[in-house]
Amino acid sequence: MGKRIIVDPITRIEGHLRIEVEVEGGKVKNAWSSGQMFRGIEKILEGRDPRDAQHFVQRSCGVCTYVHALSSVRAVEDAVKVKIPKNARLIRNMLHGAQYQQDHIVHFYHLHALDWVDIVSALKADPAKTARLSETLNTAPWGGTPYYKEVQQRLKTFVDSGQLGPFNNAYWGHKAYKLPPEANLMAASHYIEALRLQAKSMKMHAIFGGKNPHPQFLVVGGVTSARDLTPDRIAQFLYLYKETQDFVNKVYIPDLLAVASFYKDWGGIGGTSNFMAWGDFPMTDKEPDSNFMPAGVIMKKDLKSIKSPDQKKVTEHVTHAWYKNGSAKHPYEGETAPQHGEYDTGGKKGAWNFSEKDVGKYSWIKAPRYEGEPCEVGPLARVLIAYAKGKKEITSVVNSTLKKLEIPAAALFSTLGRTAARGLETIAVGNAVEGWTMELIENLKKGDTKTYQPWKMPDKAKGVGLNDVPRGALGHWINIENKKIKNYQYVVPSTWNLGPRCDKGKLGPVEEALIGTPIENPKQPLEILRTVHSFDPCIACAVHVIDPDSNEVYKVKVL
C-alpha cells in the first residue's frame, strides 16, 4: 500500500500550487498538480476597450511582468491587422531578451538552486579551498580566501541566531544533497551576488519601458519609446546588458555545469514526452517564420518529426478543474465559469487503491491540450526544437555541454535537462540582444525613427497573440464586438505545464514528470521539489505527509 505526500503550498514559486503524490516502493507512483488560486481576469476584461487589456493581464503576475502585455498587444494587432515598425520590433525584442536574462538568473539561484545546494553544509567548508575551487570553475570578478571567509561568517551568524532568514525550513543535511562543502559555500556566495545583479538587470526594462514591474511602453501598433532613443539611453541599456551577460557566461553557466556534474543521475529522472513552442524574437516582419527561437511540436520525444504548431489545434479541458462542466474548447470559444467544489483526487480516507475514473475535480488550472495531447512548454521545449532544427546558436552550446558533462543527448529529457536548457538558452538569447541593439542603432543612424504605426479599431474582429516567454508558450485570444472585448482567454506556460488531467485522463506534464521519482525520505520530499521547481511554476509550500497505514499526518515546512 502506498503513501500520500501532499506539498501545499509549494514555495519559491509565484502563486499557490499544491502537489500531491502517491509513493510506493520508494518511488512516485501517481501525481496530482493543483492550482489553488482563482483570479478571473478574463471576466474582468469583458466589455472593456481592447487597448486596455494589456494593463490588466500584465497584473496576472509580478514576475512575468512585460510578457503578458506583449502577448495581449500582439492579439489586438492581429485583430486589427497592423504591422509594427522595425524600431518597435527591435525594442520589443531587446526588452524581451532582457526579461530572459533576468528571469533565468533569478530562477536558477533564488528559486531552484537550494534544491541542489546545501547551504548549512557551507559552514564546514575551507574558505581557502573554496577560493581555489572557484578559480578553476569560473572567472567571477570577486573571490579569494578573505571573501569566502566573510560569506561563511555571514551564514554562521544566521545559523547561530536560529534564524536562517531566506534559508529557513529547508531540508539541510538531506542525503540527496551531493555537493561538497566548498562547492556549497561557493554557490551560497553566488546566490548573494545574484541578488545584487537582479536589482541592476531589472533597470533594463525601465530605460525604455518607464518602470519595472509592468512597463508602460507598449501600445497597439508599436512602442512609445521614441523620446528614449538617445545615445545615452541606449548606452545605459548596453552597459546593464553586458554586465548581466558577463554574469551568465562567467558565473551562471560554470555553476550550472559544476552542479550538474554531481547530479548526472537526474538526467534520467523527471522527463516528459511531448513538447511545444510558439517561438519568438522575430528577426523580420515575417512572423513566425523569422523567429530567432523557432516554433515547433515534438511528440513522443521524436526529434526527427517536428511539426509546425497551429493555434487552432489548442483546446482547454475542465473535467478535473473547478469550472462548470463542458466539452473541451478552443480559447476563442473558451469560458471562464468558476464552480468550486471538493478537492478530489480519489482514494479518500486512506483508501488509496482506486481507479482513475474515481478522480474528480482538484484544480483551478484548466488542462490545455495540443491535438488532444499534453505538452511541456518552456526552455527545454524551445531548446529541443531549436536543437533538432539545427539552429547553430543552440546546437553549439548544447553539444559543448553534453561533451563537458559526458552525458548523452537523451539526458536532456529530464529534470537535469530542463534546468540546463534554461541556462543554455540564456546564453543564446542574451547574445542576440546585443545584435538587436546594434541593429536599432544603425537604423536610427539612417534617419528611421518611426516607432508607431497608426490603425483603426474595427467594429468586429478576432485576434491571437502568441509568444514564448521565459517560462514557456504563451497565448492570448481576443474576440471584439462593437469595438469592445466580448471574450478574452489566455493560456499561460504554467497552465500547460501544471494543469490537471484532461477529459481522457491524460496527466499534465508536471504530473507525468513526477512519476518514477525516487523519494529518500517521505517526511522531506526534496526530490519532488527538484522536478516541480525545474518547471519554474508561476502559480507558492508547507508539506503534509499522509501515511495511509497509520493515518498519521506529518506537517513539514518547506523552503
Protein Blocks (a to p, Z undefined) as FASTA:
>chain_A
ZZdddddddehiecjdddddddeehiafbdcdddfbdfklmmmmgopafklmmmmmmmmp
cklmmlmmmmmmmmmmmmnopaddfklmmmmmmmmmmmmmmmmmmmmmmmmmmmmmcfkl
mmmpcfklmmmmmmmmmccfbecjklmmmmmmmmmmmmmnopnkjmgoiaehiakbmbdf
klmmmmmmmmmmmmmmmmmmmmmmmmmnopaehiakbcehiafklmmmcfklmmmmmmmm
mmmmmmmmmmmmmmmmmmmmmmmmmmmgoiafbdcdebeaifbfbdfklpmbacdddehh
iaklccdddfklpccdfklcccdddddddfklpccddddddddeejiehiabccfklpcc
fbfbdcddeehiacdedjklmmmmmmmnopaklmmmmmmmmmmnopafklmncfklmmmm
mmmmmmmmmmmmmmmmmmmmmmmmnopabfbdcddddfbdcdddddddfklccdddddde
ehiafbdcdddfklmmmmccdfkopacfklmmmgopacfblmlcmklmmmmmmnopafbd
cdddddfklopacddddZZ
